Each structure stands twice: as C-alpha cells, then as structure tokens.
Amino acid sequence: MITKFIIKGVSKKFKGVQKLPAQSKPKLKKFTAQDSLFRQETAGKIARRVETRSHLNLTKKVESAFQRTISKPKKANQFAALVKQKQRALTKAFTLSQKRGYSALEKSSTKLNVGIRRFGSKKTKSYAGISPSEARQLGFPPKEVSAEMKAFYTKGSPKAQLKKYRATLSKIYASPKSWKQRSNLKSVYRARAKAELGAAKVDRSIFRGTTVQKQTKSGSWKTIHSPEKTFDVRTKRWK
C-alpha cells in the first residue's frame, strides 16, 4: 500500500496555492457635460490666440511692405494698383490666419478629447449631444429630408392635387354615359381641378420670380435666377 507521494520538479519554496486579498476595482473618471463644455472653451481659446497672433503678424508684414513700396515708387501713377494689391494680400492673410486657427482647434480638441463646437449653419451629427434616434423620439425634425418625406410633403401641393383630379376626370370620361353620377362627379372634379390649376399657376410664378443673392469669393454679390428662366442676349433680360 502506497502511503507517500514524491513530487519532483517543484521548488522547495513553493508553499501551495495562496488566496490573495480582494482587489479594489479601478475608478473611472467620468466627465460631465459642464466639463466637456469647459474643455471645448479651452480649445477655442487656444485656436483664437493662434489665429489672432497670425493675423497681427501677417497684417504687419503687409502694411510694412506697402509703406516701403509707396515711399520709393518705380512707376508713375501706380498708387491705385498698389492699394488693390494690398487689399488682396490682406485677404490672403486673413484666410491663412483662419486656416491656422482651425488647425490649432483640431489639434487642441484631439488632445483634450472633445469634439469641435459648431456654430451657425454648419451641419452636426447630433442635436446638442444626443443621437439621431433620440432626436426622432424627442420630436426633432430630421437634418436631411428623405425621398419619402419629400413625396409626403409634395402630395398636398396644388400641382400634385391637379394631377390627381385630372386622373380622376379621365376615369370618369371613360365610364359609361349611362352611369347616373357621371355628370355630377364630372362637374365636381372639373371645379376642383380649376381651383388647383389657379393655385399651381401662382406657385409657379413665385418660383420663377424669386431670386437668391450669392456672395462670391471676391466679396461681391451675384443674383441667382430660377432655372426655368433663360437670359435673352438681345434684350439683356431674363425671360
């Protein structure tokens, strides 16, 4: 009968399996919405400081170069051309400063682990930090209107109603003349189609007559006309 086991290959210092004390769970630091806004404001301050410094330095260089040029003119009557050249240089300096500021904003936002705050008409992926699904549940309108929603909204327009009534009139005209309600329905849908036709003409005239002002890169404004109109070269008018 075996009464003793001999285990080879185990160190003499081995004392068996020991039970370790319970370890505490690591604490995760949670940032509140106020902390995120504070970090976004910090990133914005850094970007504004970079943009301001760049704009001041570039403007100073342009002004000094302009003063040196007009003090020693090479050609007669070149002051107007120099002024235009100065304005173009100042515009380029302003654009370059904005790019440097936005680049600094991206770097600082990435370093602080926050998103870039958007203003004005810039598109964002959510409404004040909520997801698109939560925005739908809360009743916010969609950012982009889908094809189904466009069809839903155009369903009640005068043009769509006119098309619908004319299709119904075609079916009434194709029905047998012995049908008792034929004449009554024909007069009803004729009146409805006539009313919608007048409203559709008003909508089309508004669409044709409405113009939009668009600002170009040079700073001037350009008038955008309706795509249904064409420019008459002989009369120099839109028709």
Backbone bond lengths (Angstrom), bond angles and torsions (degrees), N, CA, C in turn:
res aa  C-N    CA-C-N  psi(-1)  N-CA   C-N-CA  omega(-1)  CA-C   N-CA-C  phi
1 M - - - 1.457 - - 1.530 110.11 -
2 I 1.369 116.38 130.28 1.460 120.76 -177.99 1.525 108.52 -85.02
3 T 1.325 116.18 126.27 1.471 120.96 -179.41 1.514 112.74 -115.74
4 K 1.348 119.50 -6.45 1.464 121.61 -176.24 1.523 110.20 -142.31
5 F 1.357 116.18 135.31 1.456 122.26 176.89 1.519 108.89 -107.83
6 I 1.296 116.19 137.46 1.463 122.15 177.84 1.529 107.77 -113.29
7 I 1.361 117.98 117.68 1.462 123.77 179.86 1.512 107.90 -105.40
8 K 1.311 116.65 118.12 1.453 122.32 -179.06 1.532 110.35 -100.34
9 G 1.331 116.40 154.64 1.464 121.98 176.95 1.506 113.93 87.07
10 V 1.348 119.00 13.31 1.459 123.30 179.76 1.511 108.45 -116.59
11 S 1.355 116.71 134.82 1.451 121.26 -178.92 1.526 111.11 -64.79
12 K 1.355 113.89 149.63 1.457 119.48 179.06 1.533 112.20 -69.47
13 K 1.362 115.31 -21.77 1.461 119.20 -179.09 1.534 112.49 -79.90
14 F 1.327 116.20 -8.67 1.461 119.80 -179.46 1.522 110.04 -67.98
15 K 1.309 117.38 121.00 1.461 122.41 -176.86 1.518 112.54 -106.62
16 G 1.320 117.19 14.15 1.450 119.49 -178.93 1.523 111.82 92.24
17 V 1.298 115.30 -179.95 1.461 121.12 -178.40 1.520 109.72 -75.62
18 Q 1.338 115.99 123.53 1.457 120.71 179.91 1.525 110.64 -105.73
19 K 1.270 116.89 142.73 1.455 123.01 178.95 1.526 109.56 -89.91
20 L 1.302 115.55 118.55 1.457 121.09 -179.17 1.523 110.50 -80.45
21 P 1.315 117.01 152.48 1.482 118.92 177.82 1.527 110.76 -68.99
22 A 1.308 115.54 157.30 1.477 120.92 -178.46 1.522 109.72 -63.84
23 Q 1.319 114.64 133.39 1.459 120.51 -179.82 1.537 109.42 -93.79
24 S 1.318 115.83 141.99 1.465 120.35 178.90 1.531 110.17 -78.38
25 K 1.319 116.33 144.84 1.459 120.56 -179.49 1.526 110.03 -72.79
26 P 1.326 117.30 141.23 1.480 118.63 178.78 1.517 111.18 -67.37
27 K 1.312 114.95 139.33 1.456 120.50 -178.68 1.518 109.68 -88.11
28 L 1.325 115.60 126.54 1.453 121.95 178.02 1.524 109.52 -94.85
29 K 1.306 115.60 128.07 1.450 120.34 -179.89 1.515 109.64 -78.70
30 K 1.295 116.88 121.52 1.459 121.98 -179.67 1.525 109.49 -103.14
31 F 1.321 114.64 130.89 1.458 120.56 178.62 1.521 109.41 -95.70
32 T 1.289 115.98 133.24 1.461 120.66 177.66 1.523 109.93 -84.51
33 A 1.334 115.22 174.99 1.464 119.66 178.85 1.522 111.20 -64.48
34 Q 1.339 116.59 -33.19 1.458 120.33 179.17 1.526 110.99 -67.52
35 D 1.353 116.76 -37.58 1.463 120.02 177.11 1.528 111.01 -65.15
36 S 1.337 117.00 -39.37 1.468 120.14 179.00 1.522 110.75 -64.91
37 L 1.342 116.64 -41.12 1.459 119.55 177.87 1.522 111.31 -64.44
38 F 1.345 116.59 -37.49 1.464 119.89 179.24 1.530 110.49 -65.83
39 R 1.338 116.79 -41.62 1.465 119.45 179.06 1.526 111.15 -69.03
40 Q 1.339 117.37 -35.70 1.464 119.45 175.04 1.527 111.26 -63.38
41 E 1.331 116.67 -39.72 1.459 120.42 178.21 1.534 110.47 -65.79
42 T 1.341 117.00 -36.62 1.465 120.04 177.59 1.526 110.86 -64.56
43 A 1.342 116.37 -43.69 1.468 119.62 177.56 1.524 111.14 -63.31
44 G 1.338 116.90 -37.88 1.462 120.25 177.79 1.519 112.29 -65.38
45 K 1.346 117.49 -37.64 1.467 120.63 178.51 1.522 111.03 -64.76
46 I 1.333 116.22 -40.92 1.464 119.77 178.34 1.524 110.61 -62.68
47 A 1.329 116.17 -43.64 1.464 119.97 -179.72 1.528 111.37 -65.49
48 R 1.328 117.12 -41.94 1.475 120.15 179.10 1.526 111.39 -64.33
49 R 1.333 116.21 -37.08 1.463 119.10 179.51 1.541 110.72 -66.45
50 V 1.338 116.11 -41.72 1.471 119.73 178.16 1.518 111.01 -64.73
51 E 1.339 116.45 -43.48 1.465 119.97 -179.18 1.531 111.49 -65.63
52 T 1.339 116.97 -40.55 1.469 120.27 -178.86 1.523 111.18 -65.65
53 R 1.332 115.90 -45.49 1.462 118.87 179.54 1.526 111.61 -62.62
54 S 1.321 116.46 -43.54 1.467 119.84 179.25 1.527 111.19 -62.70
55 H 1.336 116.88 -42.67 1.462 120.12 -178.77 1.528 111.63 -66.05
56 L 1.334 117.59 -40.04 1.464 120.47 179.39 1.527 111.34 -66.15
57 N 1.333 116.64 -42.72 1.467 119.69 -179.25 1.524 111.68 -66.66
58 L 1.342 116.57 -44.66 1.461 119.31 -178.88 1.534 111.26 -67.78
59 T 1.321 116.84 -38.94 1.476 119.72 178.28 1.533 111.12 -64.57
60 K 1.327 115.46 -39.44 1.464 119.28 178.37 1.530 111.15 -63.17
61 K 1.332 116.78 -39.65 1.463 120.25 178.57 1.530 111.32 -64.94
62 V 1.347 115.82 -42.60 1.470 119.60 -179.61 1.527 110.84 -64.58
63 E 1.329 116.61 -43.66 1.465 120.47 -178.98 1.530 111.35 -64.83
64 S 1.327 116.65 -42.18 1.473 119.44 179.84 1.529 111.32 -65.90
65 A 1.356 115.77 -39.33 1.465 118.74 177.70 1.524 111.28 -66.19
66 F 1.322 117.14 -36.25 1.470 120.60 178.41 1.533 111.01 -66.98
67 Q 1.329 117.20 -40.56 1.458 120.35 179.32 1.526 111.42 -66.74
68 R 1.316 117.01 -38.60 1.466 119.62 177.87 1.523 111.44 -65.67
69 T 1.345 116.80 -37.01 1.459 120.17 -176.92 1.520 111.54 -71.17
70 I 1.353 117.40 -43.15 1.462 118.56 -177.37 1.534 112.05 -75.08
71 S 1.348 117.38 -20.14 1.474 119.19 177.92 1.526 111.97 -72.94
72 K 1.342 115.80 -28.62 1.469 120.55 178.61 1.531 108.62 -128.95
73 P 1.314 118.36 76.20 1.472 119.98 -177.11 1.532 111.26 -69.62
74 K 1.324 115.08 142.23 1.463 121.04 178.17 1.517 111.86 -91.84
75 K 1.352 116.19 -27.94 1.464 120.62 -179.31 1.523 108.74 -129.32
76 A 1.309 115.62 158.02 1.458 120.66 176.96 1.527 110.57 -81.11
77 N 1.339 116.53 145.62 1.470 122.81 176.70 1.541 112.22 59.15
78 Q 1.329 116.44 42.52 1.469 119.38 178.57 1.539 112.26 -108.65
79 F 1.338 116.11 10.84 1.463 119.14 -177.77 1.531 111.34 -64.56
80 A 1.363 117.23 -43.41 1.472 120.27 -179.13 1.524 111.12 -62.23
81 A 1.321 116.94 -41.11 1.462 120.25 178.84 1.525 111.30 -65.94
82 L 1.327 116.14 -37.33 1.468 119.87 178.42 1.520 111.96 -67.12
83 V 1.322 116.54 -35.94 1.468 120.14 178.09 1.526 110.59 -64.73
84 K 1.333 116.64 -43.12 1.469 120.28 177.70 1.531 110.78 -63.49
85 Q 1.320 115.39 -41.34 1.457 119.30 178.50 1.527 111.06 -63.51
86 K 1.321 116.42 -37.44 1.457 120.60 177.56 1.537 111.49 -65.06
87 Q 1.327 116.46 -42.50 1.471 119.86 178.77 1.520 111.52 -62.38
88 R 1.335 116.34 -40.69 1.473 119.40 177.71 1.531 110.88 -64.33
89 A 1.312 116.82 -39.92 1.464 120.34 179.18 1.530 111.70 -66.30
90 L 1.346 116.35 -38.88 1.464 119.74 177.81 1.529 111.41 -66.13
91 T 1.334 116.39 -36.99 1.470 119.89 177.68 1.521 110.86 -65.43
92 K 1.342 116.59 -42.90 1.464 119.84 177.66 1.526 111.25 -64.56
93 A 1.330 116.62 -37.42 1.465 120.19 178.22 1.524 111.20 -64.44
94 F 1.323 116.17 -41.09 1.469 120.17 178.68 1.532 110.96 -64.22
95 T 1.344 117.18 -43.45 1.469 120.96 179.39 1.518 111.24 -64.34
96 L 1.338 116.78 -42.31 1.458 120.52 179.03 1.522 111.43 -64.71
97 S 1.326 117.13 -37.81 1.467 120.42 177.77 1.522 111.42 -65.09
98 Q 1.330 116.36 -39.45 1.464 119.50 176.76 1.530 111.58 -62.87
99 K 1.326 117.30 -41.26 1.461 120.52 178.65 1.528 111.10 -63.71
100 R 1.332 116.28 -42.06 1.459 119.40 178.13 1.524 111.42 -64.76
101 G 1.327 116.83 -38.72 1.460 120.04 178.30 1.520 112.29 -65.84
102 Y 1.336 116.40 -40.68 1.470 119.49 179.50 1.523 110.89 -68.49
103 S 1.345 116.62 -37.09 1.461 119.57 176.81 1.526 110.87 -63.75
104 A 1.336 116.77 -41.11 1.465 120.04 176.31 1.526 111.52 -65.24
105 L 1.334 116.75 -35.26 1.467 120.40 177.92 1.521 110.97 -64.89
106 E 1.330 117.34 -42.10 1.465 120.56 178.66 1.526 111.19 -63.27
107 K 1.340 116.77 -44.26 1.463 120.05 -178.49 1.521 111.41 -65.66
108 S 1.331 117.25 -45.01 1.461 120.41 -179.18 1.534 111.66 -67.81
109 S 1.337 117.29 -36.29 1.469 119.99 178.26 1.520 111.09 -67.06
110 T 1.340 116.22 -39.04 1.466 119.55 177.08 1.523 111.03 -65.83
111 K 1.331 116.49 -40.04 1.464 120.35 -179.68 1.525 111.46 -67.12
112 L 1.332 117.34 -37.83 1.470 121.32 179.91 1.526 112.89 -87.45
113 N 1.350 116.74 -2.09 1.475 122.26 176.94 1.533 111.85 60.28
114 V 1.330 115.63 49.25 1.461 121.53 176.43 1.522 108.66 -134.28
115 G 1.324 116.20 160.54 1.451 121.06 176.66 1.517 111.33 -83.20
116 I 1.316 114.63 163.54 1.461 120.71 179.56 1.515 109.11 -82.48
117 R 1.314 116.07 129.07 1.456 120.28 179.79 1.525 109.78 -73.95
118 R 1.329 115.67 130.49 1.462 121.12 -178.36 1.523 110.13 -105.33
119 F 1.330 115.48 148.27 1.464 121.17 178.63 1.522 109.19 -132.27
120 G 1.330 115.52 164.51 1.467 121.19 171.49 1.511 112.02 66.86
121 S 1.330 115.26 -135.67 1.455 121.09 -174.00 1.513 113.15 -93.80
122 K 1.337 118.09 10.27 1.457 119.39 179.39 1.521 109.42 -70.06
123 K 1.312 115.83 139.66 1.453 121.09 -175.58 1.518 110.00 -81.67
124 T 1.322 115.20 138.46 1.447 121.55 175.56 1.522 108.91 -121.31
125 K 1.338 115.31 161.23 1.448 119.65 -176.65 1.529 112.66 -84.73
126 S 1.308 118.33 -9.06 1.463 120.16 -177.61 1.518 109.39 -150.05
127 Y 1.324 116.24 171.44 1.461 122.88 177.87 1.523 107.46 -102.54
128 A 1.315 116.21 105.11 1.467 122.15 174.35 1.519 112.08 50.38
129 G 1.343 117.07 43.34 1.448 121.69 175.32 1.509 115.75 88.70
130 I 1.322 120.61 6.99 1.457 122.16 177.99 1.520 109.01 -106.34
131 S 1.319 115.20 153.49 1.458 120.73 -176.91 1.526 110.56 -76.42
132 P 1.357 117.70 163.90 1.473 119.82 178.08 1.525 113.81 -60.42
133 S 1.357 116.91 -35.49 1.468 119.34 178.98 1.529 111.17 -65.92
134 E 1.350 116.39 -41.98 1.467 119.44 176.81 1.525 111.28 -65.74
135 A 1.344 116.38 -35.04 1.466 119.43 178.09 1.525 110.82 -64.15
136 R 1.341 117.21 -38.92 1.480 120.00 177.12 1.515 110.92 -65.29
137 Q 1.353 117.03 -40.17 1.455 119.96 179.88 1.528 112.07 -66.58
138 L 1.334 116.16 -33.53 1.466 120.14 179.82 1.521 112.95 -81.29
139 G 1.332 117.07 -8.01 1.462 119.76 176.03 1.504 115.46 95.23
140 F 1.349 118.97 12.43 1.456 120.56 178.04 1.531 109.83 -73.15
141 P 1.330 118.05 145.48 1.467 119.73 177.42 1.527 110.66 -70.99
142 P 1.324 118.45 153.03 1.464 120.56 -179.81 1.522 111.31 -69.81
143 K 1.337 116.00 151.52 1.453 120.67 178.32 1.526 111.05 -67.79
144 E 1.324 115.93 -44.57 1.457 121.65 179.73 1.525 108.92 -117.89
145 V 1.312 116.55 129.58 1.464 121.47 -178.81 1.526 108.53 -80.36
146 S 1.331 116.32 126.00 1.460 120.90 -179.52 1.523 110.50 -77.71
147 A 1.338 115.08 171.94 1.462 120.45 -179.76 1.533 111.00 -65.13
148 E 1.341 116.46 -35.54 1.463 119.85 178.59 1.528 111.23 -65.75
149 M 1.342 116.39 -41.28 1.453 119.39 180.00 1.531 111.12 -69.78
150 K 1.341 116.78 -35.77 1.459 119.31 176.24 1.527 110.16 -62.42
151 A 1.352 116.46 -42.49 1.465 120.00 178.18 1.525 111.03 -64.93
152 F 1.348 116.34 -34.98 1.464 119.99 179.29 1.527 111.07 -66.31
153 Y 1.362 116.35 -41.89 1.461 119.74 -178.57 1.528 111.94 -72.79
154 T 1.329 117.81 -35.74 1.459 120.38 -179.78 1.527 112.49 -78.06
155 K 1.318 117.16 -9.87 1.464 120.02 -178.52 1.519 111.24 -64.25
156 G 1.320 117.58 -32.72 1.460 120.74 -178.14 1.515 113.98 -94.90
157 S 1.334 119.00 5.95 1.461 120.97 -179.94 1.529 110.25 -72.93
158 P 1.337 118.49 154.83 1.473 120.61 179.55 1.525 113.38 -58.59
159 K 1.326 117.17 -35.57 1.460 120.03 -179.99 1.525 111.50 -64.60
160 A 1.345 116.57 -43.03 1.462 120.49 178.99 1.528 111.17 -68.10
161 Q 1.345 116.74 -40.09 1.462 119.57 178.91 1.530 111.44 -65.60
162 L 1.343 116.69 -38.36 1.461 120.25 177.89 1.521 111.15 -62.03
163 K 1.322 116.23 -42.63 1.466 120.47 177.82 1.526 111.07 -62.83
164 K 1.326 116.40 -38.44 1.457 120.93 -179.88 1.532 111.10 -66.76
165 Y 1.342 116.98 -44.88 1.464 120.34 -179.01 1.528 111.48 -67.80
166 R 1.333 117.04 -35.26 1.460 119.02 177.68 1.526 111.63 -67.61
167 A 1.325 117.05 -35.48 1.465 119.82 175.91 1.525 110.51 -65.96
168 T 1.335 116.25 -38.85 1.468 119.31 177.22 1.526 111.16 -66.13
169 L 1.338 116.96 -38.62 1.472 120.14 177.13 1.518 111.86 -63.47
170 S 1.326 116.98 -37.41 1.467 120.03 177.74 1.521 110.93 -62.55
171 K 1.333 116.81 -39.33 1.461 120.01 177.05 1.529 111.41 -67.41
172 I 1.334 116.51 -36.77 1.476 119.64 179.05 1.521 110.33 -67.47
173 Y 1.353 117.12 -41.07 1.465 120.24 178.23 1.529 111.70 -64.05
174 A 1.340 116.47 -32.06 1.466 119.97 -179.93 1.526 112.61 -79.69
175 S 1.323 117.35 -12.39 1.469 119.88 179.60 1.526 110.35 -73.87
176 P 1.331 118.53 157.17 1.479 120.73 179.24 1.524 112.30 -64.78
177 K 1.333 116.75 146.54 1.456 121.36 -177.93 1.523 112.80 -70.71
178 S 1.310 115.85 -14.51 1.468 119.29 178.77 1.527 112.70 -76.69
179 W 1.292 116.60 -8.14 1.473 120.34 179.82 1.523 108.90 -69.03
180 K 1.314 117.65 129.24 1.466 121.94 -172.71 1.528 112.54 -69.39
181 Q 1.319 118.13 -36.49 1.472 121.21 -176.32 1.535 112.77 -88.13
182 R 1.317 117.46 4.67 1.465 120.18 -175.41 1.530 111.94 -62.65
183 S 1.296 117.52 -49.87 1.468 120.55 -177.21 1.523 111.81 -66.67
184 N 1.331 116.25 -38.63 1.462 119.60 -179.86 1.528 111.54 -65.73
185 L 1.338 116.71 -47.66 1.461 120.61 179.54 1.531 111.38 -65.70
186 K 1.328 116.17 -34.06 1.457 119.28 -180.00 1.526 110.81 -63.91
187 S 1.320 117.58 -42.84 1.463 120.44 179.18 1.523 111.74 -68.82
188 V 1.350 116.96 -36.62 1.468 120.73 -179.69 1.532 110.60 -65.32
189 Y 1.340 116.81 -49.35 1.463 119.40 -176.98 1.529 112.09 -73.83
190 R 1.319 118.13 -24.49 1.459 120.27 173.03 1.523 110.81 -65.37
191 A 1.345 115.14 -43.71 1.463 119.49 179.21 1.527 111.35 -65.52
192 R 1.326 116.68 -40.16 1.465 120.02 178.57 1.534 110.88 -65.79
193 A 1.326 116.92 -42.62 1.463 120.12 179.48 1.530 111.28 -64.77
194 K 1.331 116.73 -36.59 1.467 120.53 178.90 1.524 111.12 -65.80
195 A 1.335 116.37 -40.44 1.459 120.25 178.96 1.529 111.73 -66.37
196 E 1.334 116.58 -43.31 1.466 120.32 179.19 1.525 111.32 -68.34
197 L 1.338 116.80 -31.21 1.459 120.04 177.57 1.528 111.23 -64.00
198 G 1.329 116.75 -41.00 1.463 120.02 177.30 1.526 111.91 -63.90
199 A 1.351 116.15 -42.05 1.468 119.42 178.67 1.522 111.60 -66.96
200 A 1.336 116.94 -37.05 1.462 120.53 178.72 1.528 111.05 -66.26
201 K 1.334 117.24 -37.06 1.466 120.12 177.30 1.525 111.29 -64.88
202 V 1.336 116.08 -38.32 1.464 119.41 177.59 1.530 110.73 -64.61
203 D 1.355 116.96 -43.57 1.466 120.63 178.42 1.524 111.50 -61.78
204 R 1.325 116.52 -39.82 1.463 119.51 -178.96 1.519 111.15 -69.13
205 S 1.327 117.54 -37.99 1.458 119.77 178.58 1.524 111.16 -66.21
206 I 1.343 115.98 -36.85 1.471 119.46 176.70 1.522 110.23 -65.73
207 F 1.339 116.27 -42.26 1.470 120.40 179.92 1.528 111.39 -64.82
208 R 1.335 116.41 -37.93 1.464 119.78 -179.70 1.525 112.07 -74.39
209 G 1.319 117.37 -32.24 1.460 119.97 -175.29 1.515 114.72 -90.71
210 T 1.337 118.19 -12.82 1.457 120.75 -178.69 1.526 110.49 -79.61
211 T 1.324 116.66 134.18 1.467 122.51 176.92 1.520 109.96 -120.48
212 V 1.322 115.45 159.05 1.466 122.92 -179.43 1.517 108.40 -126.13
213 Q 1.335 116.01 137.89 1.461 121.36 177.82 1.523 109.38 -96.76
214 K 1.340 116.23 126.54 1.457 122.69 -179.36 1.522 109.26 -120.44
215 Q 1.323 115.82 132.25 1.457 120.29 179.71 1.522 110.29 -88.69
216 T 1.323 117.09 130.39 1.460 122.52 -179.09 1.524 110.17 -86.88
217 K 1.340 116.00 177.09 1.461 120.81 -179.72 1.525 111.70 -66.15
218 S 1.330 117.15 -31.43 1.462 120.20 -178.83 1.531 112.99 -75.62
219 G 1.347 116.73 -9.65 1.452 120.46 179.30 1.517 114.12 102.55
220 S 1.337 117.60 -11.51 1.461 120.82 178.29 1.527 110.20 -80.40
221 W 1.348 115.66 167.50 1.464 121.56 -177.72 1.526 109.98 -110.28
222 K 1.342 115.26 139.55 1.456 121.89 -178.97 1.524 109.12 -121.57
223 T 1.345 116.26 136.27 1.458 121.55 -178.96 1.524 109.64 -88.59
224 I 1.340 116.19 124.41 1.462 122.69 177.83 1.522 108.06 -101.81
225 H 1.340 116.74 120.20 1.459 122.22 -178.69 1.535 110.45 -95.10
226 S 1.304 115.42 171.26 1.458 121.83 179.61 1.523 110.25 -64.68
227 P 1.340 118.48 143.61 1.475 119.77 178.56 1.525 113.73 -66.17
228 E 1.342 117.25 -14.33 1.457 119.81 178.16 1.525 112.16 -79.51
229 K 1.325 117.61 -14.29 1.457 120.97 -179.11 1.520 111.08 -94.67
230 T 1.322 116.10 151.36 1.459 123.28 176.66 1.524 109.26 -125.85
231 F 1.323 115.91 149.71 1.462 121.19 -178.12 1.525 110.02 -89.95
232 D 1.345 115.95 122.34 1.457 121.62 178.18 1.534 108.46 -86.56
233 V 1.342 115.88 116.96 1.463 120.09 -177.15 1.524 110.98 -69.14
234 R 1.332 117.73 -33.82 1.461 120.90 -176.07 1.527 111.49 -70.21
235 T 1.318 116.56 -47.45 1.472 120.38 -179.16 1.526 113.45 -91.71
236 K 1.361 117.91 -8.77 1.456 123.70 -179.29 1.537 111.22 58.08
237 R 1.356 115.90 42.57 1.454 120.96 179.54 1.521 110.19 -137.04
238 W 1.311 114.45 158.58 1.467 121.33 175.98 1.523 108.78 -90.37
239 K 1.336 115.92 129.95 1.466 120.84 -179.10 1.517 109.98 -126.05
